[in-house]
Amino acid sequence: MSDSVVGREAGSGIPGRRLWLATTLMLLILVLLLGAYLLLRKPAEVTVPAPVTAAPAPDPAFAARARQLEELNRSLEAEIARLGREPSPLACPPGTVRRAETPAPQTPAVAGAESPPATPAPLPTPPSGGEAAKLAAPELLGLLERATVLVVAEDSIATGFFIDETRLVTNRHAVESAKDGRVFVASRSLGQVRQGTVIGASSQGPVGATDFALVRLDGGPAAGVLPLTSSFGKLAGVTAAGYPGLTVLNDEGFRRLIGGDPRAAPDLNVTQGAVQAIQQLPGGGTAIVHTASILQGNSGGPLVDACGRVIGMNTFIAVDKQQSGRISFAQPTDALLVFLKRHGAAPTVDSRACP
């Protein structure tokens, strides 16, 4: 009997041991699963709010410049969309295209146009004695670079040139859309976009009639000035300087200017030719016919001789599509000098011959 009891007690310990091992194994598996979860789980994302700081007070000068550049950007974008048009047989580049037989209304282009000053300034004494000095190509180009500028009005681009340190001239039709007579002036020599104000303009008329505007530059003197002359003849070599639209639109400096860079400006375009004729036009004006190539955007730009003196202002072109012909016209300085004297300006005049 004692042996049977001992045998039963020994056999009853085996299931208990198995139960303990199973429990231990399950706990171990749970610990491993918990560890794996803690290692593999995605950490919680915590959003830390940015510190709140007071906005700096706006700079009035910066805000004014930003508004100016926004206005310039809108004007230039409008001009880009407009410059793709083909010129008419007789056109003023840029600006409203007019036919020779259809005169425009005889109204002033800007307020105060054709209002002469109380005391017209006398023209300076022209240089005399001998001949004017012919300029080498680098000297002529440098003079034109300093004195010729891009002029941007409300819906057009054109060219102008300085007659003294604070005033420049261009075509009236190129700035007649300027709001309150305000225009933008730019060139690489100026260093940054400047503002200008139209202070005098000729009346509207047919193509070939007097077409001038006088602009006062704001913010400092010009980098260069061009003298004027009426001493020239047929076959005289000439150079036209300006900012034709088809060239300007592909200029990186112009694209940066449109993008809001006030220090950017397109490269000056120059072409050479010769005087073909001096014509009396049906509208009553006089024009210099020449072979230097000009396009829309050259309006108001200088036509200079080999001595670097302005003999005329490039104003319009004639195009013959059937014969693929193009003729360039400039208004001579005689008419420009009368206009400038009436508005109190006294440019440098050199009447000597250019060899």
LOVO-32661 format. One line per field, with one value per residue (C-alpha): residue in one letter; residue number from 1; x, y, z. Coordinates in pm, 1 decimal, decimal comma. Example, Ala and Ser with C-alpha at 12.3 -4.5 7.8 and 13.67 -1.06 7.14 Angstrom:
<sites>
type: (A  S)
seq: (1  2)
px: (1230,0  1367,0)
py: (-450,0  -106,0)
pz: (780,0  714,0)
</sites>
This chain:
<sites>
type: (M  S  D  S  V  V  G  R  E  A  G  S  G  I  P  G  R  R  L  W  L  A  T  T  L  M  L  L  I  L  V  L  L  L  G  A  Y  L  L  L  R  K  P  A  E  V  T  V  P  A  P  V  T  A  A  P  A  P  D  P  A  F  A  A  R  A  R  Q  L  E  E  L  N  R  S  L  E  A  E  I  A  R  L  G  R  E  P  S  P  L  A  C  P  P  G  T  V  R  R  A  E  T  P  A  P  Q  T  P  A  V  A  G  A  E  S  P  P  A  T  P  A  P  L  P  T  P  P  S  G  G  E  A  A  K  L  A  A  P  E  L  L  G  L  L  E  R  A  T  V  L  V  V  A  E  D  S  I  A  T  G  F  F  I  D  E  T  R  L  V  T  N  R  H  A  V  E  S  A  K  D  G  R  V  F  V  A  S  R  S  L  G  Q  V  R  Q  G  T  V  I  G  A  S  S  Q  G  P  V  G  A  T  D  F  A  L  V  R  L  D  G  G  P  A  A  G  V  L  P  L  T  S  S  F  G  K  L  A  G  V  T  A  A  G  Y  P  G  L  T  V  L  N  D  E  G  F  R  R  L  I  G  G  D  P  R  A  A  P  D  L  N  V  T  Q  G  A  V  Q  A  I  Q  Q  L  P  G  G  G  T  A  I  V  H  T  A  S  I  L  Q  G  N  S  G  G  P  L  V  D  A  C  G  R  V  I  G  M  N  T  F  I  A  V  D  K  Q  Q  S  G  R  I  S  F  A  Q  P  T  D  A  L  L  V  F  L  K  R  H  G  A  A  P  T  V  D  S  R  A  C  P)
seq: (1  2  3  4  5  6  7  8  9  10  11  12  13  14  15  16  17  18  19  20  21  22  23  24  25  26  27  28  29  30  31  32  33  34  35  36  37  38  39  40  41  42  43  44  45  46  47  48  49  50  51  52  53  54  55  56  57  58  59  60  61  62  63  64  65  66  67  68  69  70  71  72  73  74  75  76  77  78  79  80  81  82  83  84  85  86  87  88  89  90  91  92  93  94  95  96  97  98  99  100  101  102  103  104  105  106  107  108  109  110  111  112  113  114  115  116  117  118  119  120  121  122  123  124  125  126  127  128  129  130  131  132  133  134  135  136  137  138  139  140  141  142  143  144  145  146  147  148  149  150  151  152  153  154  155  156  157  158  159  160  161  162  163  164  165  166  167  168  169  170  171  172  173  174  175  176  177  178  179  180  181  182  183  184  185  186  187  188  189  190  191  192  193  194  195  196  197  198  199  200  201  202  203  204  205  206  207  208  209  210  211  212  213  214  215  216  217  218  219  220  221  222  223  224  225  226  227  228  229  230  231  232  233  234  235  236  237  238  239  240  241  242  243  244  245  246  247  248  249  250  251  252  253  254  255  256  257  258  259  260  261  262  263  264  265  266  267  268  269  270  271  272  273  274  275  276  277  278  279  280  281  282  283  284  285  286  287  288  289  290  291  292  293  294  295  296  297  298  299  300  301  302  303  304  305  306  307  308  309  310  311  312  313  314  315  316  317  318  319  320  321  322  323  324  325  326  327  328  329  330  331  332  333  334  335  336  337  338  339  340  341  342  343  344  345  346  347  348  349  350  351  352  353  354  355)
px: (0,0  279,9  436,2  112,7  85,2  444,1  389,1  82,2  261,4  553,4  325,0  122,9  434,6  478,0  164,3  252,4  597,1  454,8  211,6  492,4  697,3  401,1  326,4  690,3  704,4  388,9  526,2  850,7  660,3  455,8  773,2  928,7  616,1  601,5  967,2  918,4  618,6  811,6  1104,0  900,2  618,6  611,4  705,5  435,9  448,0  465,7  386,5  571,1  415,2  649,4  727,0  508,5  710,5  592,7  610,3  867,6  731,6  718,0  975,2  788,1  1068,3  1073,8  694,2  701,6  973,6  772,4  466,5  677,1  820,3  476,1  353,3  661,1  605,2  244,6  349,0  625,1  409,2  145,1  411,6  542,3  194,4  167,0  507,8  439,8  225,4  358,4  419,7  184,8  316,1  369,0  397,0  525,8  729,4  606,4  266,9  -52,6  -4,3  -133,0  -169,2  -12,9  -341,3  -527,5  -420,0  -460,0  -672,8  -507,4  -503,7  -214,6  -59,0  -14,3  -139,5  56,4  187,3  295,7  304,8  620,2  815,0  800,4  1157,6  1292,1  1653,4  1893,7  2081,4  2448,2  2714,1  2803,0  3164,4  3340,6  3664,4  3780,2  3605,7  3454,3  3658,9  3559,3  3522,1  3666,4  3410,3  3475,3  3447,2  3123,1  2972,9  3072,4  2909,7  2588,3  2585,2  2604,9  2350,8  2081,7  1808,1  1506,8  1182,6  881,4  536,5  200,2  170,9  482,0  858,4  1071,5  1413,7  1536,5  1864,8  1995,3  2043,0  2171,7  2234,8  1871,9  1660,9  1610,7  1405,5  1196,9  894,0  563,2  372,5  594,0  494,8  143,0  -2,6  203,4  -23,8  19,9  320,8  525,9  763,7  1040,3  1391,9  1656,4  2000,1  2310,3  2487,9  2218,3  2265,4  1900,6  1548,6  1472,7  1152,9  1097,8  827,2  708,0  742,4  668,5  528,5  435,7  76,6  -53,4  -43,8  -3,5  299,0  596,7  468,6  663,5  673,2  883,7  860,8  1086,6  1134,6  1291,9  1492,3  1444,1  1709,9  2042,6  2230,4  2267,1  2584,0  2630,9  2492,9  2472,9  2536,6  2315,7  2405,1  2231,9  2549,6  2509,7  2431,9  2342,7  2575,1  2691,0  2753,3  2508,5  2449,7  2108,2  2093,6  1793,7  1593,4  1396,0  1130,9  1227,7  1579,1  1484,6  1240,2  1528,1  1756,5  1821,4  1858,4  1511,0  1364,6  1524,3  1383,2  1035,7  1093,1  1141,6  1518,7  1553,4  1924,2  1874,0  1855,3  1874,5  2180,2  2176,9  2121,3  2317,0  2297,7  2484,6  2390,1  2394,9  2168,6  1967,6  1756,7  1607,1  1237,2  948,6  652,5  284,1  207,3  438,2  736,2  1089,4  1241,6  1587,0  1565,4  1847,4  1955,6  2032,7  1782,3  1520,1  1214,1  935,0  1107,5  1364,4  1121,7  1284,0  1634,8  1927,8  2060,0  2421,4  2701,1  3056,9  3147,8  2888,5  2643,5  2269,3  2145,6  1791,9  1549,9  1431,9  1052,2  882,7  934,7  779,9  735,0  666,0  555,4  538,0  901,9  1018,7  1141,5  1184,4  1283,8  1382,2  1286,7  1425,6  1314,4  1601,3  1745,2  1630,4  1273,5  1396,8  1593,5  1285,7  1085,4  1355,0  1396,8  1023,2  1041,9  1341,9  1604,5  1947,8  2131,9  2488,2  2493,1  2793,5  2761,2  3103,7  3137,4  3220,5  3504,7)
py: (0,0  236,7  173,6  269,3  596,2  689,6  609,4  832,1  1126,8  1097,2  1084,5  1384,8  1617,7  1577,8  1771,7  2057,5  2088,7  2099,6  2370,6  2582,6  2546,0  2639,8  2948,0  3058,6  3009,0  3217,7  3499,6  3493,8  3515,4  3808,5  3988,4  3936,7  4059,6  4367,0  4443,5  4407,8  4642,5  4905,4  4885,9  4888,9  5128,5  5475,9  5746,8  5994,1  6323,5  6633,5  6973,2  7261,5  7597,9  7856,3  8151,8  8452,2  8763,4  9108,4  9189,7  9458,7  9799,3  9845,9  10074,7  10354,8  10392,9  10018,4  10009,5  10300,1  10129,5  9804,4  9988,4  10150,4  9816,6  9657,5  9934,3  9895,0  9520,4  9566,0  9818,9  9603,0  9290,7  9482,8  9600,3  9247,0  9136,3  9432,7  9430,1  9123,2  9315,8  9384,7  9751,2  9919,9  10071,3  10399,6  10365,0  10544,3  10288,7  10235,4  10387,2  10424,2  10336,6  10614,5  10647,1  10946,5  11065,5  11047,7  11327,8  11272,3  11505,4  11836,5  11807,0  11836,0  11506,5  11600,5  11868,8  12185,0  12083,9  12369,9  12603,6  12806,7  12923,4  13287,3  13348,6  13108,2  13013,7  13122,1  12851,5  12821,7  12956,1  12675,4  12560,8  12728,9  12701,5  12411,4  12075,5  11862,8  11564,0  11230,0  10966,9  10617,9  10339,0  10269,9  10642,1  10680,7  10371,2  10483,8  10823,4  10664,3  10415,9  10700,1  10932,2  10700,1  10547,1  10318,1  10508,9  10316,4  10475,4  10327,3  10094,2  10144,3  10136,8  10385,2  10550,1  10887,2  11077,1  11340,6  11698,3  11808,4  11646,6  11641,8  11647,7  11409,9  11415,8  11150,7  11132,6  11268,0  10967,2  10739,3  10898,2  11029,3  10732,0  10811,3  10853,5  11203,1  11242,1  10992,3  10757,5  10515,5  10563,9  10290,1  10216,2  10032,5  10365,1  10499,5  10195,8  10157,7  10243,5  10612,5  10811,3  11100,4  11359,0  11488,0  11865,4  11959,5  11801,5  11903,9  11881,8  11576,0  11580,6  11362,3  11141,2  11364,6  11660,2  11782,8  11493,7  11577,1  11547,7  11684,8  11475,3  11580,3  11305,1  11253,1  11142,1  11267,7  11365,4  11170,5  10980,0  11154,7  11420,4  11437,4  11762,4  11859,0  11973,1  12064,7  12026,0  11713,3  11607,7  11310,9  11010,1  11119,5  10815,7  10786,9  10563,0  10494,3  10400,4  10267,3  9981,9  9810,5  9578,7  9268,9  9287,7  9395,7  9107,8  8859,8  9051,2  8895,3  9238,7  9334,2  9009,8  9078,9  9431,8  9290,3  9049,6  9339,3  9395,0  9777,7  9761,2  9561,8  9713,6  9583,1  9631,9  9933,3  9843,0  10034,6  10019,1  10211,5  10354,2  10671,8  10966,0  10893,1  11206,7  11505,4  11508,3  11749,0  11538,8  11586,8  11676,7  11977,7  11841,9  11759,2  11412,2  11262,7  10940,3  10704,4  10340,0  10266,1  10001,7  10105,9  9922,4  9975,3  10088,6  10309,0  10602,4  10903,2  10764,5  10962,9  10951,6  11069,2  11149,4  11017,8  11298,7  11187,1  11473,0  11425,2  11516,4  11387,3  11190,3  10854,6  10869,8  10644,0  10385,3  10305,2  9941,0  9802,4  9441,1  9362,8  9457,4  9365,0  9720,6  9927,1  10293,2  10476,8  10836,7  11081,7  11435,0  11681,7  11882,0  12216,7  12141,6  11992,2  12308,1  12525,9  12298,7  12300,4  12676,2  12719,1  12502,6  12672,4  12408,0  12498,5  12197,0  12210,8  12288,0  12222,4  12369,5  12257,3  12008,9  11647,9  11515,1)
pz: (0,0  82,4  -256,6  -436,4  -250,1  -327,3  -695,9  -718,2  -553,5  -794,4  -1101,5  -995,1  -1019,4  -1395,9  -1501,8  -1265,3  -1409,2  -1760,8  -1660,2  -1520,2  -1837,2  -2054,7  -1846,0  -1855,5  -2232,5  -2285,8  -2069,1  -2265,1  -2595,3  -2461,9  -2353,3  -2697,6  -2874,6  -2651,1  -2717,8  -3093,3  -3079,9  -2888,5  -3131,8  -3452,6  -3372,5  -3540,7  -3294,4  -3207,0  -3401,9  -3192,4  -3349,0  -3190,7  -3274,0  -3428,4  -3208,2  -3284,6  -3366,2  -3455,4  -3829,7  -3913,7  -4004,6  -4386,9  -4543,9  -4731,7  -4986,4  -5056,4  -5090,9  -5337,0  -5543,8  -5542,6  -5676,0  -5947,1  -6055,3  -6057,7  -6284,9  -6504,8  -6519,0  -6634,4  -6899,2  -7040,1  -7046,7  -7241,7  -7486,4  -7537,0  -7642,2  -7881,7  -8051,3  -8262,4  -8508,6  -8858,0  -8940,3  -9185,0  -9509,5  -9323,9  -8948,5  -8643,0  -8443,5  -8176,4  -8102,6  -8300,5  -8666,9  -8890,3  -9266,0  -9436,0  -9582,4  -9249,7  -9014,5  -8644,0  -8429,8  -8356,4  -7978,8  -7734,1  -7631,4  -7266,6  -7037,4  -7088,5  -7432,0  -7651,6  -7351,7  -7402,0  -7097,4  -6997,1  -7116,4  -7381,6  -7321,0  -7595,9  -7780,7  -7680,4  -7912,9  -8155,5  -8182,5  -8469,8  -8659,0  -8873,6  -8885,8  -8614,5  -8501,6  -8647,9  -8375,6  -8382,6  -8355,5  -7982,5  -7900,5  -8094,2  -7936,6  -7586,8  -7641,2  -7763,3  -7473,5  -7221,0  -7379,7  -7524,7  -7307,8  -7317,5  -7252,6  -7119,8  -7120,5  -7025,6  -7326,5  -7539,1  -7539,8  -7729,4  -7731,6  -7612,2  -7584,7  -7346,6  -7463,4  -7122,0  -6783,6  -6669,6  -6987,6  -7274,9  -7593,7  -7764,7  -7995,2  -7871,7  -8006,1  -7795,2  -7462,8  -7526,2  -7334,0  -7020,7  -6719,9  -6573,1  -6804,0  -6598,9  -6781,4  -6687,9  -6822,1  -6825,0  -6966,6  -6855,2  -6809,4  -6573,7  -6349,7  -6252,0  -6365,1  -6318,3  -6348,7  -6581,7  -6641,5  -6979,5  -6952,0  -7313,0  -7627,7  -7979,3  -8098,6  -8277,8  -8654,2  -8964,3  -9011,9  -9081,7  -8880,3  -8578,6  -8330,3  -8024,6  -7646,5  -7374,7  -7058,4  -6728,0  -6555,7  -6182,0  -5936,3  -6067,0  -6383,6  -6705,5  -6790,3  -7125,0  -7360,5  -7739,8  -7930,3  -8224,5  -8575,9  -8899,4  -9104,7  -9318,9  -9673,1  -9888,0  -9868,0  -9521,8  -9302,9  -9013,1  -8710,1  -8555,7  -8187,0  -7996,5  -7853,0  -8134,7  -7996,1  -8196,4  -8052,6  -7701,7  -7650,7  -7684,2  -7446,4  -7105,2  -6948,0  -7068,9  -6930,8  -6593,7  -6606,0  -6666,6  -6378,9  -6137,5  -6133,9  -6126,2  -6215,5  -6534,5  -6883,1  -7241,2  -7457,1  -7690,9  -8057,0  -8323,0  -8703,5  -8971,4  -9308,8  -9514,4  -9590,1  -9904,9  -9940,7  -9761,1  -9839,4  -9800,9  -9686,7  -9779,9  -9417,9  -9440,9  -9249,0  -9357,8  -9323,6  -9356,3  -9557,8  -9460,7  -9487,8  -9121,8  -9012,4  -8754,4  -8619,6  -8370,5  -8052,9  -8230,6  -8217,1  -8051,3  -8091,9  -8229,5  -8583,6  -8552,7  -8793,2  -8776,3  -8534,7  -8279,3  -8339,2  -8378,9  -8727,3  -8671,2  -8452,9  -8590,5  -8607,4  -8863,2  -9135,4  -9473,3  -9575,9  -9923,4  -9873,9  -10247,3  -10301,0  -9949,1  -9907,2  -9593,0  -9565,6  -9247,6  -9174,7  -8918,6  -8831,5  -8879,5  -8592,5  -8736,7  -8625,9  -8297,0  -8213,5  -8269,3  -8038,9  -7767,5  -7773,6  -7729,9  -7416,1  -7262,9  -7342,3  -7474,7  -7620,6  -7747,2  -8119,2  -8344,2  -8694,4  -8819,6  -9103,5  -9021,2  -9242,6)
</sites>
